[in-house]
């Protein structure tokens, strides 16, 4: 948050000061077109801080050597050179021995310019001495004790033989205020045997910062245990010296701007600094007409942070309090009141900060003010609101949008959009909430339903920020819908089932995607099924009723359409407007035939203990099927050829309980099907109308007691080209295979297989009695040579024309 503020001059009276803080901030905060759930947010914090330039307004830089140490954060005296501003000369004078002092000397002086005492120096002669230096002033604004008590009381002891004793205050500077009169004296410490020391004979000012009052500026203290005087008579305890006969050998030092020495901080108890004025303006709960009072307890708590003086590690002992002024229009404000902030009834408030200190002559040095607050969202820019007030829209389902309101403390803002056909909003057509966040440029609400044509509607936008600050709508907007006859949805086109067989008693129905020329969306569909001999209102028809769905496919549950019947079906769809014309026309009818489902849980088993089919084996078949169907069992070899010879079946009917319990006796496979190496058993269900289900099947290897490597069948051709010679061969492992035919004289007739790679197992090849050119060969005996990686064999075939 960027804070803008301005300075105002003000008069400081006594030890307190009223500080008005001025707040002018803008947070660029954009809205969102999505609804977002946000957690609870804490109240914002408003911080007024002061940079180096602000610090300079605390005092008159033109008549002070103070500067603001921005890096260290405290007021300090600029680097310079110590300069003696008052000194004495040292003629020999009698030594004074307490407790009967006779030569405790002092003088009064007027300060011509603000300056600071950095230390004292006292000359001691051969007699030594142990005096105390005291400094008084009667300015109670600078020192509450006034002249009754010394402002400075520091021992400056020294022994015999020291020529000078200096006291430097190192970290502290004692200010002397322009125009004030001060009394300084070299006073005995009251100890028996201690000496005051040799006394000076003259005093001079080393600069224009001080002026020694003459001719009565030099004096003795009649009683060193008392001050120079009292409130009534500041010099009651002084004995003036008409002629300069001696003075305490003291000097005061001051910094000026020339040169550089160690920086010294200012004594907190003696600093006079002017503070600038600031003013804070907040927008409160009553941001709109008709707002109720809203309790703001806790939202306007504050914390004052003062600068610490780094060199001494201290902070001014100050107290502070806020005053409150309220306004409806940000122009005319009430008087400031120190009442609590728990009950704010106006839209705008100003805060004044009053700070007090117990320090002598100090105006508090303010580093920053931290105020926790909750700023309320500003009104929405009406020019950004769509539909604009009084407009006619081109669609019955409008899109509402507006620029987000500024919330000065950056809270998320929740908007409540209310739509009604009445200006009183008695019956709402629509109401929704949407949240704006900083990254969004606008707030958008799409109304998806269709409004009535040729009708005036009214809407308003209420707001609430994340800290529960509610701002009621400041105006009502209106618009009028057009006179438009809506379009019905396009008639759907059936995809499936369509002129097909269906085994599932609850089939999947599908149709074309929804389309509406108005741009509406599908809200529901309605699907009906009838038998070929019935109507859609017959007792055996099926009706979905209206199903709320935007999908274009659907599977019923519990319809269980019986097999063996022909069915017709149709569908229609509805748009999301809810009007009477929102249904499409019924689609064109399409038929499907319900066939039996494939048998389930089918188990095809060899006799117990066998893993391969043997001659005369009986295979048992169990499973479940739809009641009223018949079992059809097909036996096929490894090439898919149907096998019939010697095979018998029993138990093909399906019982009333839907169980299958059939047997197949295969007969002598080795004789009837000499080329079969594998037997596949297929189970199919057929309804009374002849409709067949999908098959369930299992395959078994045929067991051969004595396996030959190669065999020839039907080796007599009469005539050639009608029935082939079949060569059966078995490979114990994968191998390259070559099968060639030679004439009786050894001439190559044809290569049936030429070095072809074949997997392990039983294979067959055929020769139709033709040569490589495809012409029938002459009558005679022919040799068929089989060569593999593991064996080679020669077979014979006869061709008779």
N, C-alpha and C positions, 0 to 999 in steps of 0.2 A: 504494500500500500504506500503510495507517495503522499506525504503530508505537506500541505502548503500552509504557511502561517505568516502573519505580519506583526511587526513590533508596534507597540504604542507606549509613549512616554507616560510616566505617572509619578506622583509625589509619594515619597516614603516618609511616614510619620512614626516616630517612636521606634519600637522594636518589632513592629509587625508590618506586613505588606500584603496587599490583595493582588493576586495574579490572575488575570483572565486569559484563558487559553483559547486561541482561535483555530478551528478545525475546518479545513476545506479539502476534501479528498475525492478522488474518483477511481473506482475499480472497474476496469473494462471486463465485463462478465457476460458471456454469450449463452444463449439457451440451447436446449437439445430437442430433437424431434423424436426421441425415444424415451420410454419410461424406465427409469433407473432407480433401484432401491438403494438408499443411502442410509448409513448409520447416523447416530446422534452426533451433532457437532457442538463443540464448546463455543461460548461467546467469544467474539473477536476481541483483540487487544489493540488499543490505540496508544501509540507511544509518541510523545513529544520529546525530541532530543535537540541539543544545542551544539552547534559546531563552534569553531574558533571565532568566527565572526560574531556569533551571538554572544559569546562570552565578553567580547570587548564592549558590549552595550551595558555591562554591569557597572561600569565606573567611567569616570571622565578621563579618558586617556590623555587629554591635553594637559592635565595638571597632576598626573600621577605617573610614577614609573612602574606601576603594576602591569603585568601581562598575563595572558592565559596560556599555561603550558598544556597544549592540546594533547601531546603524547602521554604526559604523565597524569593529566587530569586534575590539576590544582592551580590556584592562583599563586603567583610567585613574583618576587622582585627581579627585574631584569639584571643580567650580568653587568657589573660595573666596577668602580673603584671606591673603596672606603675613603671617605673624606672627613677630616676633622672639622666639625662645624662650630665647636666651642672648646676653648683651651685656656689654661691659666699659666702664668709665669711663677717662678718659685723663689721669692726672696726669703731670707731666713726669718722665721718667726718663732716665738716661744712654743715649746711643746705643751700640749694640753693633756693632762692626765685625768681620766674619769675618776670618781663620779662627779667631780666638780668642774665640768667643762667651762672653759673660758674662751676658746677660740674655735668653736664648731661653726664653720662658715658656710654660707650658701648664697644663692642669688636666684632671682626670678627672671624669667625671659618670656618673650612673646614669640610664637612661631609665625613666621612670615609666609611659609609654604609647607604643605603637607610633606612630612618626611618621617624617617624611621630611625629609632635608636638601635644600633647594632652592638653596642658595648660601651664600657666605661674604662678609663685609665686614670690611675692616681700615682702621683710622684711621692716617693717616700725617701726622706733623707737618712742621715746616719742614725737617727733615733728610731727609725722604723715606725710602726703603728698598726692598728687593726680596726679601722673605721668601717662603718656601714654607709652605703650610698642609698639615699632615699629620694623618691620623686613623687610629687603630689600634683594634682590638678583639681580644680573645683567644677569641672565640666561633668555633671552627673549623667549627661547623655553619653559620654565616653566612658565614665567610670561611676557606677552607681554609688560607691562609697564616698564619692566627692572628696573634699579636702580632709575629711576626718581620718582617713587611713591612707598610708602611702600606696601609690600604684605600683611602684617598684621598690623593693627592700632587699638589697643584695650586699652580702659581706664582701669587702675588698681588702682582705687582710694582707699584711706584709711584715716581714721581719726587718730587724736593723741591718743596714747595709744594702738593701735592695734599692735600686734607683727608681724603679717604676713597677707598678702592678696593674696589669690589664685584665679585664673580664670581657670575653667575647660571648655573645649569646648564641652563636653557632646556627641553630636551626630556627630561632625565632627572631622576629623583628617587632619592636614596640613602636606603633605609629604615634606621631605628633601631629595634631590637627591644626591646620591654618587658622590663625586668629585666637587660639587658646593661650592662656597664661599658665605656666608651669613653675613649680618651686622645686629646686634641687639642692640637696645639702649633704655635706660630709659629716656624718654623725658618729659619735663614739658608740662602741658596742656595749658599754655599760659594765665591762669586766674590769675589776681592780688590777692595776698594774699595766693595763693596755694603754697604748698611747694613740692619740689621734694622729700624730705625725707632724712633720714640718708643713707649714702652710704657705700657699702661694701668695704673691703680693699683687698680682694683677690678673685680669681675665679679658680675653679678646674673642671676637667671633671670627672664625675662619671663612665664613661665607655669608651670603645674604639670607640664609635660611632661618636664622635666629636673630633676635635683637634683645640685648641685655637692657633691662629697664634702668634708667638713670634719673636722678642721682641716687635714688634710694633702692637700687637694684641689689645691693650687697648687704648681708645681714648675718647676725648671729642668731642661733636658737636660744632663747632663754631657758627652755626645758627640752632636752634632747629626747625625752620620752613622749613628747607630744608633737602634734602636727604643727605646721606654721600658723594655723589658726582654726577657725570653725566656720560654720555656714554663715553666721551673722557677721563675723569679722575674720576674714581669711588670713590676716597678718597679725593676729592678736599675740602670737608667741614669738614674734620676730623683733630683733633689736637692730635697727638700721645703722649702717656705718656711713657716716657722711663723707668720709674720705677712704679711698681704696687703700687698705692696709694689709689685706690678705684675703685669699679666697680658696676654697677647696680645689685641689688640683684634679679636675675632672675634664673629660672630653666626650662628646657625642659624635657618632659616625653616621654617615649617610652614603647610600649608593647613588652614583650618577650613571649616565649612559656611556661613559668613556672607559674602555678597558674591559677586563673580564676577571671575575673571581667566583668563588663557590656561590651557587644560587641559594638564597635563603627564603623559607616560606614565611607567610604572614601569620601572626598570632591570631587565632580564631576569635579571641575575645576582644579584638580591637579593630576589626576590619569594617569599614563602611563602604558598601557597594550598592549601587542602584540596580534594580532588576527591571526588565522589560515586561510589558503586558501582552497577554495572549487571550484569546477567546475561543471556546469550543462551542460549536453548534451541532446538535444531534437531531435526527428525525426520530420521533418516538412512535408509540403504538397507534396513536390517533392520526394516522397518515391519510385517512379518507373520511368523507362526511359520514356522520352517524356511527362512528366507532365507539364501542364501549371502552371504559377504562380498563387498562391491562396492567396487572402487577408486574413491576420490573425489578423486584428484589433480586440482588445478586448480579444483575447485568451491568450495573454502573458502579461496581466496586473499583477502588483505585489504590495506587501505591506511589508514594513520593520517594524518589531516590536522590540523595544529595551527593555532592562531590566530597570525597575525603581529601584531606590535605596529606599528600603522600609522605612528606618529610616528617610529619609528626604522627601519622597514622590516626588522625582524629576526624570526626564528622561533626558539623554544627548540631547542637542540641536544639532541634526545631520541632514545632508542632504544626499541623496543617489541617485544614478543613475545607470542604467544598460548599459553596452556596449554589442555589438553583434558581434560575429564572425561566419562565415558560412563555410560549407565544403560539398563536394559531396561524400566523402568516409570515413568521420569520422577520417581522419588521417591528411590531410593538411588543415589547417584553414586559413582564411583571418585574417587581423589585426582587432582588436576590433574597432568597430565604435559605436558612440553614436546616430546613426540614429534611427528612430522609427521602431516599429515592424510591420508596416502596409504592408510591401512588402518584404516577405522572398522568396528567389529564389533558395535556396539550400536545400538539404535533411536534413542536420544536422546543428544545431547551438550550440554555447556555449555562456553563459552569464557571464559577469563580473559585480560585484556590487562594485561601488566606493562610499565610505562614507566619509563625511567631518564633522568637528565639529568646532565651534567657541571657544570651551573651551581651556584654556591654557594647552598645553602639553598632550591632551587626545587623545587616539585612541578609537573610538566608541566601546562600549560593546554591541555586537550583541546577542540577545536572539534567534530570529528565523527569517527566510525569508519565506514568503508565496507567491508563484507564481501561478497564474491561467494560465492554458495552455491546449492545446489539442494535445495529442499524437496520432499519426496515426498508424493504424494497421500494424503489420509486415507481411512480405510475408508468404503465405501459404506454409507449408512443402510439397514439391512436391512428396516426397516419400509416403505421406498419401493419395494422390489423386487417386481415382478409377473412371473409368477404367484407368489403368496406361498408360503412354504415349507409343504409338506404339504397344499396345496390340491388340489381336483379342478376341472379346467377344463371348459368347456362346448363346446370345439371342439378338433379334432385338430391344427390349425395355430395355435399360440398366438402372442400378441404379448408380447414381453419388454420391460420398461421399468423404469427406476430413476432416482432423482435423482443427478445427477453428483457425484462426489467433490470435496471442496475441495482445491485445490492452492495452498498459501500464496503461492508466487511467481508464480501466474497462468499456469502452463504449460498448453497444451492437453493433454488426457489421452486416450489411446487405450485402449479397453476391448476385451478379447477374451472373447467369450461362447462357452463350450463346452457342448454338450448331448450327453448319453449316456444309454443305458439301464442303465449300470453306475455304481456309486458310485466305482469306481476309475478311470473315464474311459478304459478300455482301448481301446474302439472308439467313436469319436465319431460321433454321428448328424449333427451340425452344428457348425460353428465359423465365426465371422465376427468382424470388427473394426469398431468405430465410434468416431468422435472427438467429444469434447465441446468446445465453444467457449463463451466467456463469455456470448454472447447467447441461449443456449438454456436452456430450463427443465427438460428431462428428456432422457434417452437412450432411444431406442426401436429395437427390432430386431423386424421382422416375419418369422416363419418361414412361408414360402409353401408348403412341402410338407406332406403329411398324415402325422401320426404314427399308429402302430398304436393301435387302440382298446384300452381296458382294460389299459393298460400304465403302469408307474411309470417316470418319467424324472428325470434329475438334471442340474443345470446349475450353473456357477460363472462368476465374472467376475474376470479378471485385469486389471491396469492397468499402464500405462507412460506417464510424462509425456514432454514434448517433449525433455527432456534425458536420456532413456534411463534414468530411474529406474524400476525395475520393482517393483511391489507385487503379490505373489501373492494370490489369492482367500483371504479369511479364513474363508469358510464355504461349504458346498455346500447348494443349495436343491433341493427335490424337488416334483413334482406328479404327478397321475395323470390319464390321458386317459379320456373317457367311452366307454360302450358305445353306439356309433352306427352304424347301417347307412347307408353313403353312397348318395347318389343318382347315377344315371348322367346324363350330359348329355342335353338335349333333342334329339330327332331333327331334323336340319337339313332345311330346305325348299329345293328347287332353285329358283333364280331364272332362270338362263340358262346354256346354250341350252335352250329349252323350247318344243317344237312350232314350230320355226322352221328356216329355211334358213341354213346357215353356209358361207361361202366359205373361211375360214381353215382350212388343214389342221391347225393347232395352236390350236384355239379357246380363248377365255377362259371358264373355268368359274366360276360364282359361286353362292353359296347364302346362307341366312339367317345372322344374327349368332348367335354362340355363347351358350348359356344353360345354367346349371347351378343347380339349386335349393340346392345347398350353398354357392354363391358361389365355386366354383372357376373357374379360367381355362382357356381352350383351350391345349393344348400341341402338338397335331398334328391332321392329318386324313389320310383315305385315300380315293382316288377311283378308280373303275373305269369302263371303257367297253367295250361289246360291239356287234357288228353285229346287225341285225334277225334274221339267220338263225343266229347263234351264241350261245354262252354266255360268262359271264365267265371261264371257264377254257379257252375255245377258243384256237386258235393265233393268230387275228387280233384277239383282244381286247387292251385296253390296261389296265395296272395301275400306279398311281403308287407303291404301297407306302406305308408310313407316312412322311409329310412333316412334319418339325418346323416348325410355323408356327402363329401365332395369327390369321392372316388368314382371310377367308371368300371368297377368290377365288384362282385359280391358272391359269397358262398353261403347258402342258407344252412341252417342247422335244424335237424329233426324233420325235414321234408320226406326223406327216404322214399323216393319215387320207385314204384315197383318196376322190375325188368320186364322185357317183352312188350312194352307199349311204345307208341309213337306220341311225342308231346310237341306242343307249340308254345312259344313264349314271346313276350313283348315287354318293353320298358319305356318309361318316360321320366324326364328330369325337371327340376324346379330351380329357379334362380333365387337370389337372396333378398329380393325386394319385399316379398310377402304379399304382393297384390294378387288380385284374382287371376290376372293373366300371366302369372309367374310360372305356370306349368307348360311344358312343351306338349306337342301332339304325341300320341303313342307311336312307337316304332312299328315298322312292318314286322309281321310275324315270321318266325323262323322255327323249323322243326328239328328235333333230334330224336334218336331211338335209344331207349335205355336197354342195354345188353347186360348179361350177368357179369358180375365182378369175377376176376380171376380167383380160383380157389386159394384159400389161405391156410397157412399152417400145414402145407402138404409135406408128407414124409414118404419117400420112395425107398424101400429097404430090400436088400438081398436076404436070402436065408441066413439065419444066425451063424456067425463065425466065418462067413465068406467075405472076401474083398474083391473078387472078380466073378463075372458071370460064367456059369458052366452050363453044359447041356442039361435041358429039362428043369432048369431052375424056375422057381415060382417067386415073383416079386410082389410084395405087399405094398399097398398104397393107402394112406390114411390122410385125413384133412377135414376142412369144413368148406361148405358151399352154400349158396342161397337155395332155400327150399324151393322144390319144384323144378330144379334143373337136372340134367342127365350128365353123367361122366362119359367123356370120350378119351380113350387112351391110345396114343400113337407110339409105335416103336420105329426108330430110325437107326441106320448105321452111321459110321463116322463121316460119310459123304452126304448125309441128309436124306438118303433113300429110305422110303417107307418099307418096312418088313411085315409080311403077312403070313407066309407059309409056316404051318405048325404052331402058330401062336393062338392061344385061347384066353378069353377074358371072363371074369365073373364079378358080381357085386357092383355093377356100374351105376345103379340107381342111387340117388341121394335120398337119405331117409328124411322123415318129417323133422328130425332134430337137426338137419343140415350137416350130418356127418358123412364122410366118404370112407368106405371100407371095401376096397376093390383088390383083386388079385389078377396077375398076368402070368401065365405059364408059357415059357419061351420055346419049348420043344428042343429038338436036336439042332442047335445052332451050327455045330461043326459041319453037319451035312447040308442043312437047308441054306446056310449063309456062310459058305466057306471063306469069303473075302472079308467078312465083318471082323474088325479088330476092336470096335467100340459099339456099345448099345446105348442109345438115348431114349429115355422114357418121358413122354410128354402127357400132361393131364390137362384137358380142356373141358369147360362146362358149356352146355347147349341148352337154351330155353325152348319151350314148346314151339316157338315161332322159327326156330332154327338159328337164332343168333348165337354166335360163339363168343366165349370169353377169351382173354389172353391166357397163355399156357404157363403152367408150372412144370419144371422138368429137372431131371438128373441124368448123368451119364456114367456108364460103367465100362471098364475094360473087359474084353472077352478073354477068358482063359483058354489057352491051346496046350494040350498035353505034350505034343511033340512038335516043335516049331521047325519048319524047314526054312533054309535061308532064301530060296527062290523057288517058285512054283508057277506052272503055266496052266491056264484053264481055257476050254473051248479052242483047242489048238487045231481043230479041223474046220477050214473055211469052205463053205459050199453055198453060194459063190462068195468071192471076196468082196469086202466093202459093206456087207449087210450086218454081220455080227462080228465084233472084233475078237482078236485073241487077247486075253487078259494075262498079264505077267504080274504075279504077286511076289514081293521080295521084302526082306526084313533087314534092317541095319542095327547092329548092336550099339553102334555109336555113330555120330554124325560123320558123313563121308561124301566124297565126290563120286557120282554114279554115271556110268556110260552104258547105254543099251543100244546094240546094233543088230541089224538083220542082214544075213548073208544068203545068197543063192547056193544051190547044191554045188556049183563049181567054184565057190569061194568068193564070188563077186559081191561087193558091198551093195546092198539094195537101199537101206535107209538107216539113219541114226534116229532112234526114238528119243533118247536122252543123251546129250553130249556133255560129259564131264560136269554135270549139274550138282551143286552142293545140296544135300538133303539131310534133314535132321534124323536122329535115331528114331526107330519105330518101324511099323509096317506101312508099305507103300504099294501102289499099283500103277501099271502103265498099260496102254492098249496099242495094238497094231491092227489096222483095217485092211491089210493085204495090199498096200499100195507102196510104190517106190517113192524116192525123194521128190519126183516131179508130180506126184499125185495120181499117177496112172496105175490101174490094177496090174499086179504081177501075173506071170504065167503060172500054170499049174505045176506043182512040184513040192519037194521037201525043202524047207528053209530052216536055217539055224539062227537062233536068237541068243546073242552073247551078252551076259550081264557082268560088268566089272565094277567092283567097289574097292575101297582101300583095304578091306579085310578078306575079301574072297572074290573068286571069278567062277562063273557057271555058264554052261551051254545048254540051251533048251531047244526042242524041235517043234515045228509047226508045219501042217500040210495044207496046201491050197488046191482045191478041185473046182474047175469051171464047168 
